[in-house]
Amino acid sequence: MKINKYIIGLGLSFSFLFAGCDSFLDPEKDGKLGEDDIWNETRRAFGFMNDAYNKLPSGYNRIDNAMLAAGCDEAVHSDVTSDIKGFNNGTWDSYFLVENVWTKNYEGIRIVNRFLEKIDELKMPVKPTTSGTNEELVRTRERMKGEAHFLRAYFYFELIKRYGGVPLITKSLTAEEAQQVTRASYDDCMKQIIADCDTAANRLPEQYKGSSESVGFDDKKELGRPTTGSAYGLKSRALLYWASPLNNPNNDKQRYKLAIDAAQKVVESAFRYKLMAFTDEDETFTDLYAVSENFLQYHREIVFSTKYNTTTSVESQNSPLTMGGKGLTNPTQNLADAFGMANGKGINELGSGYDKDHPYVGRDPRFYMTFAYDGSTFTVNDKTQTIETFEGGKDATATNKTATKTGYYLKKLLSPQAVWDGRTNNITRTWILMRYAEVLLNCAEAMNEYYDTPSAAPKDSIYKVVELIRKRAQLNPHKLPTGLSKEEMREVIRNERRVELAFEEHRFFDIRRWRLLDNPTEKANYLKIEGMQIVKDANDEPTYKKYTVENRVFDERMYLYPIPQSEILKAPGITQNPGW
């Protein structure tokens, strides 16, 4: 019986291709294998499951050379022909899919399901092997079952946060069975995600120590595998989405309590996750994403990540044109205004010190690590230079069709060490799928929604959690005003998410799960995308004026993605989302 006889269908691949085993989490390169070839050999069986890691998302330029940030109010994509524009002008539908993650996630689910079905049939060698002792192999098998459950939960969460309820498939299907599948409810999908997270948490280690249990993998190659903390972190995130207005019309507050409990499991983990130092001689906040594999070994803010690639494409696509880049991802003025001042106040708060004639002075330190703005210094591609986005400046819109449309270039995520232009200086980097700062913010949000007032939470815990984030950002003072109402704290938490997690693929989904665009004022602000026009007079003195870059569209149906029409044709029992 050949392995490709077992499929999930739904647009999934029929072949199982194996990449080189000398890279991060990559399985052995064996080409197409039959069923017996895989499940009679330990290394191949583990390699088969490892291939599921290749289906995890990566946020770098993955949507037609665009980041998902350009599909919401975080950014404008300077290439007007990019598919990402479909999110903003309303041209996307079930045939024109701006982001089609359906196939990739079900490919991952297929791999995981087959692994869980077959792995207990695998006979472990009686004698020690080059891959480790028999006892070690058994332990690894059990751990990888935990990895499989975690990955299946992750894949299903990626699906339901976009589509709502989807076909819930937990076993291999024949082609005939695949044609008969129907959509499960969002709640039923969530129950499966919770169950998988719990199973994973019980089977996964708190951390990977590079011990003999690694079965031939050294410490470096274990990086990127999930831990108990990863499982509880994913559970907390999924529960928070389940509790949010989009998926919780009856406002079942118990869902928030479940999200709190899961997040606290991460906080209490023996691994002792912590926020990375903002500035330190060995590590800085700016290194969160532009990190090396060695750096990952001691980076305790990463709860779960995947190696993206050894590439400088992130920098070459998004750096200013004068530095050899294409300048594609342009942060918006909307996002810039969300960043407050170094004194912890919003720019419109009384006593903030914000000066509209000097808008880049005295800002939240995270602002300077996120934006490349006029007058700032930028280093990449063996160049360090001052950015000029004023009219007539070398990095301004008029210089090239893909130059910034907003007056800003992206700085966060880009490595100053990246070099291209025909030379090889590729950056081994990670895409962080979950970090401790997000877990803390998830917990704070859930607590604020669960308790009647922020002060009702035990030991001022909501304040303490949010203030940890603000303290790491070096806001001074970082303390919040006492006596905030539930509504006021909600706005604080939402804004902290916006600035702390900018460009990490949270904002796009946050505004949807909160149903933020039901509010006419919020909707108007969200759809009117602004930039900063800078004009210098004869004395080289600049004036700053906000201007409208784009007016976008959004309607009720866009809270969810359309189901790909190709999948409905394959399985007619799959119903389309409303309005599509």
N, C-alpha and C positions, 0 to 999 in steps of 0.2 A: 504494500500500500504506500503510495507516494504521499509525501507531506502536503503537496499542493492540492490534494483532494479535499483537505479540510480548510474551509474558508469561512469568513464572516460575510463576505460579499460586500454589498453597500459601497461599491467603488473601491474595494480593497485590492491590493496587489496579490498575484498568485504565486510569486516567486519569493524565495528566502535567500537573499544575498548577504554574504558575510564579508566585512571589511577586515583589514589587517589587525592582528591581535596586539600589535606593539603600541597602539595608541589608547588613549583614555576611554575605558569602558567599551572598547570595540571588540567584537567577537572574532573568532578565527576565520580566515579567508579560505573557504572551502567550496565556493560556488554553490550550485544547486545540489541539494542532498536529499536522499530518500529518508523516509521515516526511520528506518532501522539505523541508518548512518548517524543520525543525530542522537537518538535516545539510547544507543548502546555505547556511547562514548561520553564520559563525564565532561570533558572540556568543551565538546561541541554542544552538549545540552545547556551548559552554563552560557556559552557563547550565543546560542539561540535566544535565550532570555535577554542577554545584554543588548541585543539588537533593538529592543523596545526603547532603550534610552535615546536612540536616534530619532524617535518620534516626539520627544519633548520640544516645547516651543523655544524659540530664541528671538529676542526682540530687536536684533540688529538688522535694519534694512530688509526685513523679510517680506514686506508687502510691496512688490514692484519697486524695490529700492527705497521704500519708505518705512518709517517707524509708525506704529499704531498711534503714537502721539499726534501725528499729523491728521488723524481722523477725529480728533476732538479739539478742545480749545487750548491745548498745550502748544501746538505748533502748526505751521503752514509748511507744506512741501513746495519747494520752489519750482519743481518741474510740473508744469500744468498738465502734462500728458499722463502723469502717474495714475494708476488705478485707485490709489488712496483717495483721490478726489471724489470718487463715487459715494463715500460716506457723507461727504459735505454738501454735494449738490443734488442728492436724491436720485441719482441715476442707477444705483445698484438694485438688483432684484434677484430672483431665484436662478436666472440664467447668467447674469453678470455678477459674479461673486467677488467682491473686493478682497475678502479674506475667506478662503475655503479651507477650514481646518477639519472638516468632516472625515475625509479619507485618511489623513495622517493619524488622527486619534483612534479611529477604528482599526487601523493597521497595528497600532500599539496594543489595543485591547485584544486583537486576535492573537498576537504573539504571547501575551500574558496568559490568556485563557488556555492556549495549547500547552504552555509550560506547566501550568498548574494541573492540567489533566494528565500529563505524562511523567512528571518528574519523580513521582513515587514509584514508578515502574523501573526507574533507572537503577541498575545493580551497581553498587559501589564496589570498587576493587578490594579484594581481601588483603592484598599486600600493599605496603606503602608505594606510592608512585612519585614521579617527579613533581606532581602537583600538590603533594602533601600526603599525610597519612590518611587511612580510611576514616578515622574518627574526625579528622579535620574536614574531609570532604562531606561527611554527613552534616556537620555543623554548618558548612557553607550552603548545602542544599536547603537546610531549614531557614537560614538567613535570606537566601534568594527567594524563597517563598514569600517572605515578608516584603522584599523589594517588589515582587510581582504584584502583591495586593496594593502596595503604595502606588505603583505606577498606574494600575487600573483605576484607582480612585482619582489620580491626577488627570488621566485622560478623560474620564467621565465628567470631572468638574470643568475642564476646558470646553467640553461640549455643552453642558447645561447652562453655563453662564452666558453662552451665545444664543443657543437655540431653545432653551427651556427643556421640557421633557424630551428624551430621545429614546430610540430602541435600546432596551437594556439587555445586553447579551453577555452571559457569563460562561458560555461553553462554545466549543467549535460547532459551526453549523455547516450543513451541506448547502450546495447552491439552491436546492429546492426549498430548504428551510429558510434561507436568507430572504427569499422572495416573499415569504409570508410574515415577516416581522412587522410590528406596529410600534408606535411610540408609547413609552411608559410615561407616567406622570412625573413632574418635577420632584414631588415628594418621594416617590418610589426610587427614583434615581439617587436622591439624597440618602435614603436609607441604605442603599448599596455602598455609596461612598463612605458613610459613617462606619459601616461594618468592615469595609476593606481597610480603612484607616486604623480601626481598633486592632484588627488582625495584624497589620503591619507593625503597629506600636509594640505588640507583644513579642514579635519575632526579630525585630531589628535591634542592633546595638545602640547604646547611648553615643558611642563614638568609635572610630576605627583607629586602632593603635599600631597597625603594621605588624601585628603579632603573627605567629605561625598559622593562626586560623585563617589568614588571608588566602590560603591555598595557592601560592605561587604569585599572587599579586603583591607588589610592594606598596608601601604607604601612599606613594604618589598616585598609583592607579586606583586606589580606593576612593580618592577624592571625587566627589560628585554622587556617591551613593547615598541614599536616604538613611536617616537615623530615626530613633524613636522620636526625637524632637521634630524631625521633618514630618512624621506622620501626624503628630498632634497639632503641628502648625497648619498643615493642610486641612485637618479636621476643623480647626477653629475658623479658618478662612471660609471654608464651604458652609459652615453653620451660620457665620455672619451674613453671607449672601442669602441663605435660606430665611434668615430672620428679617432681612431688609424689605422695604415696602413693595418692591417689584414682585417678590416671591412669597410675601406674607400678608395678604390683604386683610386678614383677621387680626393682625398684630399679636400673634402668639408670642408673648414675652419670654416664655420658657426657652425658646430657641436661642435667645440672647444669653440666657444662663448657661446653656450647653456650650456656646461659643466661648464664654468666659472660662469655664472649667477646662476646656481643651487648651486654650492659650496659657492658662496657669500651669499646665503640665510642662509646657516648653520653658516657662520661667523657672520652674522648680527642677528642671533637668539636671542630672549629675554632670552633664557636660559643661554647665555654667556658661550659657550663651551670654554675650555682653555686647553693648554698643562699642563700635570701634572708636578709638581716640580721634578727635577731630584734627588735631595737629600733634605730631610726635615725630621724633627723629627716625623711627623705624616704619611708621605707618600713618597715613592720613586719610581723612574722609574722601579725598579726591581719588584714592586708590581703590575705592569700593569695587568698581567695575574694571578698571584697567589694571588687573593684577596678574601675577605670574602663578604658575602651579605651586612653586615653593611658598609663595605668599599665602596661598589657600590653606597651607598646613597649619597656620596659627591664627587664621582670621576667624574669630569667634562670632562675628555678626552674621555670617552665612549660615542659614538653617538648611537650605537646599539650593544647589546650583548645578548647572551643566556646562561643560566645556563647549564653547561656541566654535572656535576654530583658531588656527594660527594664521592671522590675517590682519592687514591694515585697512581693509575695506570700510570699516566703520569710520576711520579718520578720512580716508580719501573721498568718501561719499559726502561727508558732512563738514569738513574743514572749509574755511574761506577760500575763495578762488585764488587769491593772491598767494596762498600757501600751498597750492597744488591740489586743493580739494574741489568738490563740486558744490558745496554749500547748500545741500538739499533740505536739511531739517532746520527750520527757522522758528525758534521760540516766539511766542506771541506776547504782546503787551498785556493781554489778559492774565497770562501766567506771571509776568514780571510784577504786576500790581498785587498779586497774591502774596508775594514775599514782603514781609514787614521790614522793620528797622532793627538795628543791632540792639536797641533797648527793649525789644520784645513787643513793641506796639505795631499795629497795622498802620499803613501809610496814611490812612484817613482818620486815625484816632487823634484826639486832642493830646498834645504834648509829644507826638511822635518825632518831631523834628524834620519830617520829610519836606524837602524843598523841590518844587516842581521845576525850578530853574537849574537844579543840580541833582537830578533824579537818581544818580548812581552813588551818591555819597551817604555813608552811614547805614547801609542796608544790612539785613540779615546775612551773616557770613555765607550761608548756603547759596545766596544769590550769585556771589562771585565765583562759585564753583559750578554753577549751572549754566550761566550765560557768558557768551563772548559778546561784549557790547562796545559801543564807540568809546575809544580811549583806553580800553583794557588791553592787557598783554596776553598774547596767545603763543604757545609753543607747540609745534608739530612739524614733521617732515624736515628736520634739521634746520628749522627756522624759528626765530622768536621775533615777533613784531607787534606793533600796536595796531589794533583794529580800527579801521576808519569806515564807519557807516553813515557819516554825514553826507549830504548831497555834494557830489564831486569827489568823495573819498574813494580810495582804491578798492574798498570792499562794498561799495554802495550798489544799489539796485541797477543803476544805469551801466555798470561795468560789464554785465553779462546777464543773459536771460535767466540763469539759475542763481544769480547772486541773491542775497537775502531780500525777502519781500516785507520783512517786519522791522528791520533795523537791528536784528540780533542773529547770531550764529550759536549753534549748540557747543557747549564746552563739556558738560557732564557726559560721561561714558567714553570720552576720547582720551587716548594716552599721549602725553607729550613725547614719549620715546618712539612713537610710530614713525617709520620712514618708508617711503615707496619711491616713485619715479624711477622705476627700473632697477632699484636696489632691493636687496632682501634684508629686511629687519622686521620680520613679522612678529606680532604680539600674541603670545599665548594668553588668552583671556577667558573669562567666564561670563555667562549670562546668569545672574542671580535670580532664581525663581522664587526665593523667599529669604528674607533677612529678618533679623531680630527686631529691627525698628518697626517693620510692618506688623509683626506679631504683637508688639506692645500697643500699637495704634489700633489693631483689631480688638484687643482686649479693652482698651479705653472706650472705644465706640460701643461695644457690646454692654459694658458696665453702665455707660451713660443712658443707654436706651432701656436697660433692665430696671435700674433704680429710679425712683420718682424724682429725685434731685441728685446732683453730683455729691452733695454732702452726706447723702444717705448711704453711699457706698462705704464699706468698712475701711477705717483708718485712712480716710482721704485718698483712697487708692486711685481714683480717676485722676485727681490732681497730680499725684506722684508719678503715675505712668507718663502722662503728657509732659510733665516737667523734666523727666529723664531725657526725652527727645530734645527739648528746648535747651537743656543744659549742655548736652553733647554738641549742639549747634553753636554754643558759646554766646547765646543771647544773654544780655546782662542789663537788668535782672531777667532770669529765666522763669521766675515764679509767676503764676497766673493770679489775677485779682481774686480775692476770696468772695464767696457768696454768689458765684455764677449760677444762673438758672440752667435748667436742662437744655433749653433752646440755645442759650449763649454758649454753653460748653459744647453742644453739638457743632456749632459754627467753628469753634476753636479747633476741635478734633478734625473736622473736614478740611479745614485750611492747612493744618499740620500735615495731613495726608497729601494734600496737593503739592506742597513745597518739598517735603521730605522725600516723597516717592515719585517726584516728577520724572517722566520719561521711562518709568519702569512698568508700564502697561497696567496701571491701576485706575487712573483718572477716567479713561474711556468707559470702563465698566462701573466705576463708582457712581457716575452721574446717572447711569441706567438703573442700577439696583436701588438707588435712593429715589428714583422717579423725579429727579431734580427738575426736569423740563415740564412737569405738570404746572409749575409756577410760572405765570407769564413773565414776571420780571426776571427770574433766573434764566428762562428760556431766551429772552431778548439779549441778555448779557452774554449768554453762551454762544449764540449764533452770530453775534456781531464781533468779528475777529479784528483786533486792532494791532497796529504797529506803532513805531516811534519815528517820526520825521525829524531830522536834525539839520538845521541850516546855520551856517557860520557867516557872520558879517565881515566887513572889511578888516576888523580888528581881531579876527579869528575867534570871536566870542560866539558860542553856540546858543541857539534857541531850540526848545523842544516842544513838539506838538504831536499829540496822538492823532492817528488817522485810521479810517476803516480800510482794512485790507480785503476782507471778504465778508459777504453776507451769506450765511449758510442756511440750510433747511433741515428740519427735523419734524417728524410726525409720529403718532402713537405706535405705528407698526415697527418703527426703528428701535424700539426698546429691545427687540429680539432680531436675530438674523433670520433671513429666509432659509428654509431647508433647500439645499441644492435640488433643482428640478430633476437632474439626472438620477438622484437617489430615489425620488418618488416614482419615476418611471420604472426603476428596477424593482421596487417594492411598493406597489400601489397602496398598501395598507398604511403607509406613512403619510400622515396629514400635514398640510402646509400651515405655517404660522399665520395668524390673522392679518389680513391686509396685503399679503404678498401673493 
